[in-house]
């Protein structure tokens, strides 16, 4: 909520309803990539040209967060690379297009 206030999503005068609530304790698990069988099954279920497939290939092919993927524009594609500007870090990356991402675009 404090981050939302900093971003201007809440006015500074609005109180953070989560202030003072202690964070839940949990065991953090490392994320694992999808197994090849799941990637193949997804690709089989959604053909090129579908919204699901395009988003899937953008996420998988660039390795970016969904918010960054949703902000991507056609002008970011330059030849066989895609320009990525990370929302969290502001880093500018030029990522080579994978075969599947190129076909999806």
N, C-alpha and C positions, 0 to 999 in steps of 0.2 A: 504494500500500500504506500509505503514511503517512496518507492521507486515510481509509482503511478503519480504521486504528487510532484516529484521532481520532473517527470515528463510532461506535466501540465494536464494530465487526465483528470485530476482532482484539483480544486482550487486550494491554495495554500491555507485558506481559512478552514477548510473541511478537516475534521479530526479523523485520524486513522483509527477505524474501528478495531483493528487488530493490535493496536499498541498495548504492550504489557502482557500479551499472551505468549507463553513460552513455546518455543519450537518443539515439535514432537521428536522424540528420539527414535531412530530407526537404523537398521543395518543397511548401509549403502552398498548396492550391488553394481558392479561394473556392467555397462551395456555391452551386449555382444552383437556382432553383425548377423544379419539374416543368413541362415544356411543357404547354400546354393540351390537346394531343392525347393525352398520357399520362394526364392527369387524366380526360379523357373516356373513354378506354379502360378505366381502372380502374373508373369509375362504371358503365360498361356491363357489366363482368365480374361485379360484386358488387352485388346489389340491396339496397335499403333493408331493414333488419332483420337483415342478416348481420353477424356480428361484425367482419369485415374492413371493411365499409363504415362501420360506426359508428366504429371506431377511425380510419379514414382521414379521415372528416369532422371528428372531434374534433381530430386533428392539424392538418389543413389549415385548419379554421375558427378554431382558437384560436392556431395558430402556436407551440404549446408543445412542450417536450421530451416524449418518450414516457413517461418516469417520472412527470412531472406529470399527463399525460393519464390514466395508469393509476390515479392516486390520486383522480381526480375522482369526485364523488358526486352523486346526484340533487339533493340540497339546494343544490348550487352553481348550479343553473339557477333564475333568478329572472325570470319574465316572458320578455322577449325578449333577456336577457343571461345570460352565464355568468360566475360568479365564479371567478377563477383565482388560486391562491396558488403562486407559483413556488418550487420546492424549493431552487434554487440561490441565489436572491437574497432570498426571503421576500416579494417584492413582491406586493401585492394588486392585481389588475386586474379590471375589469368589461368583458368583451368582448361586443359585440353578436353575436347568433346570425346566421349566414349562412342563406340560404334552404335550402341543402343540409344544413347542420348541424341546423337546426330540424326538417327532414323526417326526418333520421336518428334524432333523439331521440324 
